[in-house]
């Protein structure tokens, strides 16, 4: 048992909860996993910074300090944080209208955005709002990610084909410039990009254990180097990323004046929602494999702290990475120290390898980002959504198209609002079905199947969903429909197994229905009432109106009482179908 002081310390310093798992064996495993992770994130960091419109070194800076903080203050043992494709794209879409891409002002705004995102995440974590990400539909994330993939590829068309496309062009403008300037395509650049693409695809297909980015980048870079050496850079037109400073993340200060904060606030909120959805979803997915329970609110705090502190070390907004987190687990990581080691190794690698980026052609990065974009499109789940649900398919399509045609932060909000609207629509339309015994079943099991024989006096109905202010109109209209279709049935048995929640509007609706039935000479009965629902009915005084004698714990109990005391025996005697077990045998009497 933990003492209160120890519990408080564990809350403030969550890494204390797993320190006992650190031993010689785990350190060896974490060190190896960290080395693999550092090698993988090196080309990814450069690629993601390119997507974000930042100098390439900022992708590496964002993979060092934020990854360490998120590992130590998050709840997942295997989640690896840092720059990601979708967030990099939203950063580009958010900041590029405000400053020249790659400029000092642009970098400053991206770093400020990291601070604002982290601050919002911390507040949400402290308020224990970890469950909020459950309301962001998986369909929205899939649609947004697919749209982001298309945008990433579109933004790299100019670098892959060597065609001049004006900076800041929209999706439609980019493709317009591309198709109207095909004649200016640079075949040297295309050759470098194509070789990179082919090598990357080949490695992904036949050598899956090898990270495809590294051999693809090496192949394209070597080809670009030889072409430039042989023909000259002026002839080939092969441009490179340029030299990356061989330095550790420099100290930076977010710009927190009111004007800047106001400009970035909507983007910060959109990135926050996207980043938290990514991080918690990835942490839970890996947690299922490792058998670990993920605390969503603690993950919020870890991500928030990583972005806030990262903003003081030249990092732009970061989140959990699916590829690196999955690889971290597969590489045998035992504790979050693997992510810490990966950051340390990356810092060492940057000091020695960063200058080699001067030989990295832009066409190579474009080809790599084409492969990244292709991997972002979840074809399996898209097919499943299209087959399973029209409403979800519409949500997917709207989110996808919005991502391509409007500002990305608003595309995220549109998707989230539509998914909430669909959820509320489903919640407001609970299933209200006739629920009667199946005469073909040996135990006359109750079923919602159609075309089963019905009692001429008693309507038996089941509701699957909550009875709240948003659903009462639908439920009441369904009652009226059943009433008009079943004239003569003055008694209503409501099987409440599927009702998990009721509010005052729902309780008022039940009272109204009971009064209507009583005026017609019938009554309302409830069975299998959830204790939570019953408590609301009792505390609000509704049981007194409905009648305590009309509320039963089981269907058999209520049917025995209704058939014996309420139903007309004359009508029962003339009924040819013995609907319920409790119905009297037709032996000339009842």
C-alpha positions in Angstrom: 0.0 0.0 0.0 1.2 3.5 -0.8 1.3 6.1 1.9 -0.4 9.5 1.1 3.0 11.2 0.6 4.2 8.5 -1.7 1.0 8.8 -3.7 1.5 12.6 -4.1 5.1 12.1 -5.2 4.0 9.5 -7.8 1.5 12.0 -9.1 4.0 14.8 -9.4 6.8 12.5 -10.6 5.1 9.6 -12.4 8.4 8.0 -13.4 8.8 7.0 -9.7 6.0 4.4 -10.4 8.2 2.4 -12.8 11.7 3.0 -11.3 11.6 -0.5 -9.6 11.4 -2.1 -13.1 14.8 -0.7 -14.0 17.5 -3.3 -13.8 20.5 -4.6 -15.7 18.3 -6.5 -18.1 15.9 -3.6 -18.8 18.7 -1.2 -19.2 20.3 -3.4 -21.9 17.0 -3.7 -23.7 16.2 0.0 -23.4 19.6 1.0 -24.6 19.3 -1.2 -27.8 15.7 0.1 -28.4 16.9 3.7 -27.9 19.7 3.3 -30.4 17.3 1.9 -33.1 14.9 4.7 -32.3 17.6 7.4 -32.7 18.6 6.0 -36.1 15.0 6.0 -37.3 14.1 9.5 -36.1 17.1 11.1 -37.9 15.6 11.0 -41.4 12.1 11.3 -40.1 12.9 14.5 -38.2 14.3 16.1 -41.3 11.3 15.0 -43.3 8.8 16.3 -40.8 10.5 19.7 -40.5 10.3 19.9 -44.3 6.5 19.3 -44.1 6.3 22.0 -41.3 8.1 24.5 -43.5 11.0 24.7 -40.9 14.7 24.3 -41.4 15.5 20.6 -41.1 17.4 20.9 -37.8 14.1 21.8 -36.0 12.7 18.4 -36.7 15.6 16.9 -34.8 15.4 19.5 -32.0 11.7 18.5 -31.6 12.7 14.9 -31.2 15.2 15.4 -28.3 13.9 17.4 -25.3 10.1 16.8 -25.9 10.6 13.0 -26.2 12.5 12.9 -22.8 9.8 15.0 -21.0 6.9 13.0 -22.5 8.5 9.7 -21.5 9.2 10.7 -17.9 5.8 12.5 -17.2 3.5 10.5 -19.4 1.8 7.2 -18.4 2.8 5.0 -21.3 6.0 2.8 -21.0 6.5 2.7 -24.8 5.0 5.9 -26.3 7.7 7.9 -28.2 7.0 11.5 -28.7 8.3 14.0 -31.2 7.4 15.6 -34.6 4.7 13.8 -36.6 3.4 14.2 -40.1 -0.1 15.4 -39.5 0.9 17.9 -36.8 3.8 19.2 -39.0 1.3 19.8 -41.8 -1.1 21.7 -39.5 1.8 23.8 -38.3 2.7 24.7 -41.9 -0.9 25.5 -42.7 -1.3 27.6 -39.6 1.9 29.6 -39.7 2.7 30.0 -43.4 0.0 32.7 -43.9 1.6 34.7 -41.1 5.2 34.7 -42.0 7.7 33.7 -44.8 8.3 30.0 -44.6 11.6 29.1 -43.0 12.2 32.7 -41.8 13.2 33.6 -38.2 9.7 35.0 -37.7 8.2 31.8 -39.0 10.4 29.7 -36.6 9.4 31.9 -33.7 5.7 31.5 -34.4 6.1 27.7 -34.6 7.9 27.6 -31.3 5.2 29.8 -29.7 2.6 27.5 -31.0 4.4 24.6 -29.2 4.1 26.6 -25.9 0.4 27.3 -26.4 -0.4 23.7 -27.3 1.4 22.5 -24.3 -0.3 24.9 -22.0 -3.7 23.8 -23.2 -2.7 20.2 -22.8 -1.5 20.7 -19.3 -4.7 22.5 -18.2 -6.8 19.6 -19.7 -4.6 17.1 -17.9 -4.9 18.9 -14.6 -8.7 19.0 -15.0 -8.7 15.2 -15.6 -10.2 15.5 -19.1 -8.4 12.5 -20.5 -11.7 10.9 -21.5 -12.5 13.7 -23.9 -10.5 12.2 -26.7 -13.0 9.3 -26.8 -15.5 11.8 -28.3 -13.2 12.4 -31.3 -14.4 9.9 -33.8 -11.9 7.5 -35.3 -13.5 8.1 -38.6 -12.6 11.8 -38.4 -9.0 11.0 -37.6 -8.8 8.6 -40.6 -10.4 11.1 -42.9 -8.2 14.0 -41.8 -5.1 11.8 -42.0 -5.9 10.7 -45.5 -6.5 14.3 -46.5 -3.2 15.3 -44.8 -1.4 12.6 -46.8 -2.7 14.1 -50.1 -1.6 17.6 -49.0 1.8 16.3 -48.0 2.3 14.7 -51.4 0.9 17.8 -53.2 3.3 20.1 -51.4 6.3 18.0 -52.5 5.3 17.8 -56.2 7.5 20.8 -57.0 10.6 19.2 -55.4 10.0 15.8 -57.0 9.5 17.1 -60.5 11.6 20.2 -60.4 8.6 22.4 -61.4 8.4 25.9 -59.9 5.2 26.3 -57.8 4.7 29.6 -56.0 5.2 29.4 -52.3 1.9 29.3 -50.3 -0.2 27.9 -53.2 -3.4 26.1 -52.2 -4.1 22.4 -53.1 -6.0 23.4 -56.3 -3.4 26.0 -57.3 -0.6 23.6 -56.8 -2.0 21.1 -59.3 -3.0 23.9 -61.7 0.6 25.1 -61.8 1.8 21.5 -62.1 -0.3 20.6 -65.1 0.3 23.9 -66.9 4.1 23.7 -66.5 4.8 20.1 -67.3 7.1 21.1 -70.1 9.5 22.6 -67.5 10.0 19.3 -65.7 13.6 18.7 -64.7 14.5 15.1 -65.6 17.7 15.0 -63.5 15.6 15.9 -60.4 12.9 13.3 -61.5 15.6 10.6 -61.9 16.9 11.2 -58.3 13.4 11.2 -56.9 12.3 8.1 -58.8 15.4 6.1 -57.7 14.7 7.1 -54.1 11.1 6.1 -54.5 11.9 2.7 -56.1 14.5 1.8 -53.5 12.1 2.8 -50.7 9.3 0.7 -52.1 11.6 -2.3 -52.7 12.9 -2.2 -49.1 9.4 -1.8 -47.7 8.2 -4.7 -49.8 11.1 -7.2 -49.5 13.1 -6.2 -46.5 10.5 -5.1 -44.0 12.9 -5.3 -41.0 15.1 -2.6 -42.5 13.8 1.0 -42.0 13.1 2.0 -45.6 14.0 5.6 -45.2 17.7 5.1 -44.7 18.6 3.0 -47.8 16.2 5.2 -49.9 17.8 8.4 -48.7 21.3 6.9 -49.2 20.5 5.7 -52.8 19.0 9.1 -53.9 21.7 11.1 -52.2 24.6 9.2 -53.8 22.9 9.5 -57.2 22.3 13.2 -56.8 26.0 13.7 -55.7 27.4 11.9 -58.7 25.1 13.8 -61.1 26.1 17.1 -59.7 29.8 16.1 -59.8 29.6 14.9 -63.4 27.3 17.5 -65.0 27.5 20.3 -62.5 24.7 21.6 -60.2 24.0 24.5 -62.6 23.2 21.9 -65.3 21.3 19.4 -63.2 19.4 21.9 -61.1 19.5 19.4 -58.2 19.1 21.4 -55.0 19.9 20.1 -51.6 18.6 20.5 -48.1 21.7 22.4 -47.1 24.0 21.9 -44.1 22.4 21.3 -40.7 24.1 22.9 -37.7 25.9 20.3 -35.7 24.6 21.7 -32.4 22.3 20.7 -29.6 18.9 22.3 -29.4 19.5 26.0 -28.7 17.6 27.9 -26.0 14.5 29.8 -27.4 11.8 32.0 -26.0 8.1 31.8 -27.1 6.5 35.1 -28.1 3.7 35.5 -25.7 2.4 39.0 -26.5 -1.4 39.2 -26.9 -1.3 39.8 -30.6 0.7 36.6 -31.3 -1.3 34.5 -28.9 -4.6 35.8 -30.5 -3.3 34.9 -34.0 -2.3 31.4 -33.0 -5.1 30.5 -30.5 -7.4 28.7 -32.9 -4.5 26.7 -34.4 -3.2 25.8 -31.0 -6.6 24.4 -30.0 -6.9 22.4 -33.2 -3.3 21.0 -32.8 -4.0 20.2 -29.2 -7.0 18.1 -30.1 -5.2 16.3 -32.9 -2.0 15.8 -30.9 -3.9 14.4 -27.8 -6.0 12.1 -30.0 -2.8 10.8 -31.7 -0.9 10.3 -28.4 -3.6 8.6 -26.4 -4.7 6.4 -29.2 -1.2 5.2 -29.9 -0.4 4.8 -26.2 -3.6 2.6 -25.8 -2.8 0.6 -29.0 0.7 -0.2 -27.7 -0.7 -0.7 -24.2 -3.0 -3.5 -25.4 0.1 -5.4 -26.6 2.2 -4.7 -23.5 -0.7 -5.3 -21.0 -0.4 -1.8 -19.6 -3.4 0.4 -18.6 -3.0 4.0 -19.9 -4.1 7.0 -17.8 -5.4 9.5 -20.4 -5.2 12.5 -18.1 -1.6 11.7 -17.1 -0.8 11.4 -20.8 -2.2 14.8 -21.4 0.1 16.2 -18.7 3.1 14.4 -20.2 2.4 15.7 -23.7 1.7 19.2 -22.3 4.9 19.3 -20.3 6.9 18.1 -23.3 5.5 20.9 -25.6 5.8 23.7 -23.0 9.4 22.7 -22.0 10.3 21.9 -25.7 9.3 25.4 -26.7 12.3 26.7 -24.7 14.6 24.3 -26.6 13.6 25.2 -30.2 10.9 22.6 -30.6 7.7 23.0 -32.6 4.5 21.1 -31.5 5.1 17.3 -31.0 2.9 14.3 -30.2 3.1 10.5 -30.0 4.5 8.8 -33.1 2.9 5.5 -34.2 5.9 4.3 -36.2 8.5 5.0 -33.5 6.3 3.9 -30.6 5.5 0.5 -32.4 9.2 0.1 -33.2 10.2 0.9 -29.7 8.0 -1.9 -28.4 9.1 -4.3 -31.1 12.7 -3.5 -30.3 12.2 -4.8 -26.8 11.9 -1.6 -24.8 11.0 -2.3 -21.2 10.6 1.2 -19.6 10.4 4.8 -20.8 14.1 5.1 -20.5 14.3 3.7 -24.0 12.8 7.0 -25.3 15.3 8.9 -23.1 18.2 7.0 -24.5 16.9 7.5 -28.1 17.0 11.3 -27.5 20.5 11.2 -26.0 21.8 9.0 -28.9 20.1 11.4 -31.4 21.8 14.4 -29.9 25.2 12.6 -30.2 24.4 11.6 -33.8 23.4 15.2 -34.7 26.8 16.5 -33.6 28.6 14.2 -36.1 26.1 13.5 -38.9 24.2 16.8 -39.4 26.7 18.4 -41.8 26.1 15.5 -44.3 22.6 17.0 -44.9 24.4 19.3 -47.3 24.4 16.4 -49.8 20.7 15.5 -49.3 18.7 16.5 -52.4 15.2 18.0 -52.0 14.0 15.4 -54.6 15.1 12.7 -52.2 13.1 14.2 -49.3 10.1 14.6 -51.7 10.2 10.9 -52.6 10.5 9.9 -48.9 7.5 12.1 -48.1 5.5 10.5 -50.9 6.1 7.1 -49.2 5.2 8.7 -45.8 2.0 10.1 -47.3 1.0 6.7 -48.8 1.5 5.0 -45.5 -0.8 7.6 -43.8 -3.8 6.5 -45.9 -5.6 3.7 -43.9 -7.1 1.9 -46.8 -8.3 -1.0 -44.7 -10.4 1.1 -42.3 -11.6 3.3 -45.1 -13.0 0.2 -46.9 -14.6 -1.0 -43.7 -16.2 2.4 -43.0 -17.6 2.6 -46.6 -19.1 -0.9 -46.3 -20.4 -0.5 -42.8 -22.2 2.8 -42.5 -23.5 5.5 -44.8 -23.4 8.2 -42.1 -19.8 7.3 -41.1 -18.9 7.3 -44.8 -20.3 10.8 -45.2 -18.4 11.9 -42.2 -15.2 10.5 -43.6 -15.8 12.2 -47.0 -16.6 15.6 -45.5 -13.5 15.5 -43.3 -11.3 14.4 -46.2 -12.6 17.1 -48.6 -12.5 19.8 -45.9 -8.9 18.9 -45.2 -8.0 19.5 -48.9 -10.1 22.6 -49.5 -10.2 24.7 -46.3 -7.8 25.7 -43.5 -6.7 22.6 -41.7 -7.6 23.7 -38.2 -11.1 24.4 -39.3 -11.2 21.0 -41.1 -10.4 19.3 -37.8 -13.2 21.3 -36.0 -15.7 20.5 -38.8 -14.9 16.8 -38.5 -15.1 16.8 -34.7 -18.4 18.8 -34.7 -19.9 16.4 -37.3 -18.9 13.3 -35.4 -20.5 14.8 -32.2 -23.6 15.6 -34.2 -23.8 12.0 -35.4 -23.2 10.7 -31.9 -26.0 13.0 -30.5 -28.3 12.0 -33.4 -27.8 8.3 -32.5 -28.2 9.0 -28.8 -31.4 10.9 -29.5 -32.9 8.0 -31.5 -32.7 4.9 -29.2 -34.2 1.7 -30.6 -37.8 1.3 -29.5 -38.9 -2.2 -30.5 -41.6 -4.7 -29.8 -40.1 -7.3 -27.5 -42.1 -10.5 -27.4 -41.6 -14.2 -26.8 -40.5 -16.4 -29.7 -42.9 -19.4 -29.9 -40.3 -21.4 -31.7 -37.8 -21.1 -28.9 -38.1 -23.9 -26.2 -38.0 -21.3 -23.4 -40.0 -18.7 -25.3 -37.0 -16.3 -25.3 -38.0 -12.7 -25.8 -36.9 -11.3 -29.2 -37.2 -8.1 -31.2 -37.8 -10.1 -34.4 -40.8 -9.0 -36.6 -43.8 -11.2 -37.5 -44.0 -12.8 -34.1 -47.5 -13.3 -32.6 -48.7 -10.4 -30.4 -50.9 -10.3 -27.3 -54.2 -8.5 -28.1 -54.1 -6.6 -24.8 -50.5 -6.1 -23.8 -47.8 -4.3 -25.7 -44.3 -5.3 -24.7 -41.6 -2.9 -25.7 -37.8 -2.6 -25.1 -35.8 0.6 -25.3 -32.1 0.4 -26.0 -30.6 3.7 -25.1 -30.9 6.6 -22.7 -34.1 8.4 -21.8 -33.0 12.0 -21.7 -34.2 15.4 -23.0 -32.8 14.7 -26.4 -34.5 11.4 -27.0 -37.9 11.8 -25.4 -39.5 13.2 -28.5 -38.3 10.2 -30.6 -39.4 7.7 -28.0 -42.8 9.3 -27.5 -43.4 9.3 -31.3 -42.4 5.6 -31.4 -44.9 4.9 -28.6 -47.6 6.7 -30.6 -46.7 4.7 -33.7 -47.0 1.4 -31.8 -50.3 2.6 -30.2 -51.9 3.4 -33.6 -50.7 0.1 -35.0 -51.9 -1.9 -32.0 -55.4 -0.6 -31.2 -56.9 -2.5 -28.3 -53.6 -2.9 -26.4 -54.3 -0.7 -23.4 -51.4 -2.1 -21.3 -47.8 -1.4 -21.9 -44.9 -3.3 -20.4 -41.6 -1.5 -20.8 -38.5 -3.8 -20.5 -35.8 -1.5 -19.2 -32.8 -3.7 -19.5 -31.3 -1.4 -22.2 -32.0 1.9 -20.4 -28.8 2.9 -18.6 -29.7 6.6 -17.9 -32.8 8.7 -17.4 -33.2 12.4 -16.7 -36.2 14.4 -15.5 -37.5 14.8 -19.1 -37.4 11.1 -19.6 -39.1 10.5 -16.3 -41.8 13.0 -17.1 -42.4 11.3 -20.4 -43.0 7.9 -18.6 -45.5 9.6 -16.3 -47.3 11.2 -19.3 -47.5 7.8 -21.0 -48.8 6.1 -17.8 -51.5 8.8 -17.4 -52.5 8.4 -21.1 -52.9 4.7 -20.7 -54.9 4.9 -17.5 -57.3 7.3 -19.1 -57.9 4.6 -21.8 -58.4 2.0 -19.0 -54.9 0.5 -19.2 -51.6 1.0 -17.4 -47.8 1.2 -17.7 -45.5 -1.4 -16.1 -41.7 -1.4 -15.9 -39.4 -4.4 -15.5 -35.7 -5.0 -15.2 -35.1 -1.4 -14.1 -31.4 -0.4 -13.7 -30.7 0.7 -10.1 -29.3 4.0 -11.3 -32.6 4.7 -13.3 -34.7 3.5 -10.3 -32.8 5.9 -8.0 -33.7 8.9 -10.3 -37.4 7.8 -10.3 -37.5 7.4 -6.6 -35.7 10.6 -5.7 -37.8 12.7 -8.1 -41.1 11.2 -6.7 -41.9 9.6 -10.0 -42.4 6.1 -8.4 -45.3 7.5 -6.4 -47.0 8.5 -9.7 -46.1 5.4 -11.7 -47.0 3.2 -8.8 -44.5 1.1 -6.8 -46.7 -1.9 -7.6 -46.1 -1.4 -11.3 -42.3 -1.7 -11.1 -40.8 -5.2 -11.2 -37.4 -6.8 -11.1 -38.1 -9.4 -13.9 -40.3 -10.0 -16.9 -41.7 -13.3 -15.5 -42.7 -11.5 -12.3 -44.5 -8.6 -14.0 -46.2 -10.9 -16.6 -47.6 -13.1 -13.8 -49.1 -10.0 -12.1 -50.4 -8.5 -15.3 -52.0 -11.7 -16.8 -53.6 -12.6 -13.5 -54.8 -9.2 -12.3 -55.0 -6.8 -15.2 -55.9 -8.5 -18.5 -59.4 -9.4 -19.5 -59.9 -13.1 -19.0 -62.7 -13.1 -21.6 -60.3 -11.9 -24.2 -57.6 -14.3 -23.0 -60.1 -17.2 -23.4 -60.8 -16.3 -27.0 -57.1 -15.9 -27.9 -55.8 -18.6 -30.1 -52.1 -18.0 -29.5 -50.7 -18.6 -26.0 -48.2 -15.8 -26.2 -46.7 -16.0 -22.7 -45.9 -18.9 -20.4 -48.2 -17.1 -17.9 -51.2 -17.2 -20.2 -54.0 -19.5 -19.0 -54.4 -22.8 -20.8 -57.4 -22.9 -23.1 -59.4 -25.6 -21.3 -62.7 -23.8 -21.5 -61.9 -21.5 -18.6 -59.2 -19.4 -17.1 
